[in-house]
């Protein structure tokens, strides 16, 4: 494994713990609370499966998330700074969270005692599984021996290609979390109507509506295919995945459908990996988010 630099990301990246350990990624977790008193570090004090189980069991209780503190980032940076290893820190879109600001403040604190430290903070302009794909692209460049500066430049080049197309189980959590915005105007509160939502350049936009779970998933898949076609992407050009919440069996069925449809449309992907959407985003979507993340590959 290359030791050119180290990669840090906040917990919004929603990669499995086993993957972040295997890929040597330092994750700075978000916090989540069900009672405004006790806050738990995601994937440290509270397993994601347990988080979703509580949401399902305690319907009408709306958990909250809290960003990593400045000290959390200082603690994440210092071991690598003391080893003289440069750091690339990739954060959730600044339009959704102050996590990046915590990282920036931590950088300034670290530089007071270590003025030669090399720490680059990147606002990836998206979140959740798309952020995870983006971080994995950084890992591939690091492990291929690409230089620190070249990796940073390439990450800035590809981040504008990141998209998320997804749906939710109902509107309640989006409404309660204040994330509903323009989506509410489209979907309203009509019985059985669910929104299809697009995340692009750090913001969510309404991308349609559908009646029923299958219909909204199918429309999310249509948006993915339209994006592939518009940009003339082939499977070797992009990384894609499915993000899901509480129900892994539903995700597996959707994975099967997605691969079949993608192949029929001339996009013979070998796989569309499944990643569980974490608590950072789950507090806003409820227990049943489902959709796609996509970002252009850094190396082809």
C-alpha positions in Angstrom: 0.0 0.0 0.0 1.3 3.5 -0.9 2.2 5.7 2.0 2.2 8.9 0.0 -0.7 10.4 2.0 -3.6 9.4 4.3 -7.3 9.8 3.6 -9.8 11.0 6.2 -13.5 11.4 5.7 -16.5 12.2 7.9 -19.0 9.5 8.7 -21.4 10.6 5.9 -19.4 8.4 3.5 -21.5 5.4 4.5 -19.0 2.7 3.6 -19.0 -0.5 5.6 -16.6 -0.4 8.6 -14.7 -3.4 7.1 -14.1 -1.5 3.9 -12.8 1.6 5.6 -10.4 -0.5 7.7 -9.3 -2.5 4.7 -8.7 0.6 2.6 -7.0 2.5 5.4 -9.5 5.3 5.6 -9.8 7.2 8.9 -13.5 8.0 9.5 -14.6 10.8 11.8 -18.1 9.8 12.9 -21.2 11.9 13.2 -23.3 11.7 16.4 -26.9 10.6 16.6 -29.5 11.0 19.4 -33.0 9.8 19.9 -33.7 12.0 23.0 -31.6 15.2 22.7 -29.5 14.1 25.7 -27.6 11.0 24.8 -25.5 11.2 21.6 -23.9 8.2 20.1 -21.0 8.0 17.6 -22.3 6.4 14.5 -20.7 2.9 13.9 -18.7 3.3 17.2 -21.4 3.5 19.9 -24.4 2.7 17.7 -24.6 0.2 14.9 -26.4 1.3 11.8 -28.7 -1.7 11.9 -29.7 -0.8 15.5 -30.3 2.8 14.5 -32.8 1.8 11.8 -34.4 -0.7 14.1 -35.0 2.0 16.7 -36.6 4.2 14.0 -38.9 1.4 12.9 -39.8 0.4 16.5 -40.3 4.0 17.7 -42.4 5.4 14.8 -43.0 9.1 15.4 -39.7 9.6 17.2 -37.4 11.7 15.1 -33.6 11.2 15.8 -31.2 14.0 15.3 -27.6 14.0 14.1 -24.7 16.2 15.1 -21.6 17.0 13.2 -18.1 15.9 14.3 -16.4 18.4 16.6 -13.2 20.3 15.9 -11.5 18.2 18.5 -12.7 15.0 16.7 -10.8 16.2 13.6 -7.7 17.3 15.6 -7.6 13.7 17.0 -8.0 12.2 13.6 -5.3 14.4 12.0 -2.5 14.4 14.6 -1.3 10.7 14.3 -0.7 11.2 10.6 0.8 14.7 10.9 3.2 13.4 13.5 4.2 10.7 11.0 4.9 13.5 8.5 2.1 12.1 6.2 0.1 14.5 4.1 -3.7 14.3 4.6 -6.7 14.6 2.2 -9.9 15.1 4.2 -13.1 14.6 2.3 -16.3 16.1 3.9 -20.0 16.0 3.3 -21.4 18.9 1.3 -21.1 22.1 3.4 -24.7 23.0 2.4 -25.9 20.1 4.6 -23.5 20.2 7.5 -20.8 22.2 9.4 -18.6 19.2 9.4 -16.2 20.8 6.9 -15.9 23.9 9.0 -15.0 21.7 12.0 -12.3 20.2 9.8 -11.0 23.6 8.7 -10.8 24.9 12.3 -9.0 21.7 13.3 -6.5 22.2 10.5 -5.6 25.7 11.8 -5.2 24.3 15.3 -2.9 21.6 14.1 -0.8 24.0 12.0 -0.1 26.1 15.1 2.2 23.3 16.4 3.0 21.6 13.1 3.4 24.5 10.6 4.8 22.1 7.9 1.7 19.8 8.1 0.0 19.2 4.7 -3.8 18.9 5.2 -6.2 19.5 2.3 -9.9 19.7 3.1 -12.3 19.0 0.2 -16.0 19.7 0.1 -17.2 16.8 -2.0 -20.5 18.6 -2.6 -22.6 15.5 -2.0 -23.0 13.0 0.8 -23.8 9.4 1.8 -23.0 6.6 -0.7 -21.9 9.0 -3.4 -19.4 10.4 -1.0 -18.3 6.8 -0.3 -17.7 6.2 -4.0 -15.7 9.5 -4.2 -13.5 8.5 -1.3 -12.9 5.1 -2.9 -11.7 6.9 -6.0 -9.2 8.8 -3.8 -8.1 5.5 -2.4 -7.5 4.0 -5.9 -5.3 7.0 -6.8 -3.3 6.7 -3.6 -2.8 3.0 -4.0 -1.8 3.4 -7.6 1.0 5.8 -6.4 -0.5 9.0 -7.8 1.0 12.1 -6.1 -0.7 14.1 -3.5 -1.2 17.2 -5.7 -2.3 15.1 -8.7 -4.9 13.3 -6.6 -6.3 16.5 -5.2 -6.5 18.0 -8.7 -8.3 15.0 -10.0 -10.7 14.9 -7.1 -11.7 18.5 -7.8 -12.2 17.6 -11.5 -14.6 14.7 -10.9 -16.6 15.9 -8.0 -19.0 17.9 -10.3 -20.0 14.5 -11.8 -21.4 13.2 -8.5 -25.2 12.5 -8.4 -27.7 10.8 -6.2 -31.1 9.7 -7.4 -33.3 8.4 -4.6 -36.7 7.9 -3.1 -38.0 7.6 0.5 -40.7 5.6 2.3 -42.8 8.7 3.1 -42.5 12.4 3.5 -42.5 12.7 7.3 -38.8 12.7 8.0 -38.0 15.1 5.2 -40.6 17.4 6.5 -39.6 17.1 10.1 -35.9 17.6 9.3 -36.5 20.7 7.2 -35.1 19.1 4.1 -38.3 19.0 2.1 -38.1 22.4 0.4 -39.2 22.3 -3.2 -39.9 18.6 -2.9 -43.0 19.3 -0.9 -44.5 21.5 -3.5 -44.3 18.7 -6.0 -45.2 15.7 -3.9 -47.6 17.4 -1.5 -49.4 15.1 0.9 -51.4 13.0 -1.6 -52.0 9.5 -0.3 -49.5 7.1 -1.8 -47.4 9.7 -3.6 -43.7 9.6 -3.0 -41.0 11.9 -4.3 -38.0 11.1 -6.5 -35.2 13.3 -5.4 -31.9 14.3 -7.1 -28.9 15.6 -5.2 -26.6 17.6 -7.4 -23.8 20.0 -6.4 -24.7 20.0 -2.7 -28.4 20.5 -3.0 -31.6 18.4 -3.3 -34.1 19.0 -6.1 -37.4 17.4 -6.9 -37.0 15.0 -9.9 -40.5 13.6 -10.1 -43.2 11.7 -8.2 -44.6 8.2 -8.2 -47.3 6.2 -6.6 -45.8 3.2 -4.8 -42.3 2.0 -3.9 -41.6 0.1 -7.1 -42.6 3.0 -9.3 -40.4 5.5 -7.5 -37.4 3.1 -7.6 -38.0 2.5 -11.3 -38.0 6.3 -11.9 -34.8 6.7 -9.9 -33.3 4.1 -12.2 -34.6 5.9 -15.2 -32.8 9.1 -14.0 -29.6 7.2 -13.6 -29.8 5.8 -17.2 -30.7 9.3 -18.5 -27.6 10.6 -16.8 -25.4 7.9 -18.3 -26.8 8.5 -21.8 -26.5 12.3 -21.6 -22.9 12.1 -20.6 -22.1 9.2 -22.9 -20.7 7.2 -20.0 -19.7 3.6 -20.5 -19.5 1.2 -17.4 -15.8 1.7 -17.3 -16.2 5.4 -17.0 -18.1 5.6 -13.7 -18.6 4.0 -10.3 -22.2 3.4 -9.3 -23.9 1.8 -6.3 -27.3 1.4 -4.6 -27.9 3.0 -1.2 -30.5 1.5 1.1 -31.8 1.9 4.6 -33.5 -0.7 6.8 -34.3 -3.4 4.4 -31.4 -5.3 2.8 -33.6 -7.9 1.1 -35.5 -5.1 -0.8 -32.1 -3.7 -1.8 -31.0 -7.1 -3.2 -34.1 -7.4 -5.3 -33.6 -3.8 -6.6 -30.0 -4.7 -7.4 -31.1 -7.6 -9.5 -33.6 -5.4 -11.3 -31.1 -2.6 -11.8 -28.5 -4.9 -13.4 -31.1 -6.4 -15.8 -32.4 -3.0 -16.9 -28.9 -1.5 -17.2 -27.8 -4.4 -19.4 -31.0 -4.1 -21.6 -30.2 -0.4 -22.1 -26.6 -1.1 -23.3 -24.8 -0.6 -19.9 -23.4 -4.0 -19.0 -22.2 -3.3 -15.5 -20.6 -6.3 -13.8 -22.0 -5.2 -10.5 -23.9 -2.5 -8.7 -22.7 -2.8 -5.0 -25.0 -2.2 -2.1 -24.1 0.2 0.7 -26.3 0.9 3.7 -27.1 4.6 4.1 -26.0 5.8 7.5 -27.6 7.7 10.3 -26.3 11.1 9.1 -28.7 11.0 6.2 -31.2 8.5 7.7 -32.4 11.0 10.3 -33.7 13.1 7.4 -35.0 10.4 5.1 -36.5 7.9 7.6 -35.8 4.2 7.6 -36.5 3.5 3.9 -34.3 5.6 1.6 -33.4 3.8 -1.6 -31.6 5.0 -4.7 -28.4 5.3 -6.7 -25.1 7.1 -6.3 -22.8 7.7 -9.2 -19.5 9.5 -9.8 -17.0 9.5 -12.6 -13.9 7.3 -12.1 -10.7 9.1 -11.4 -8.7 6.5 -13.4 -9.9 4.4 -16.3 
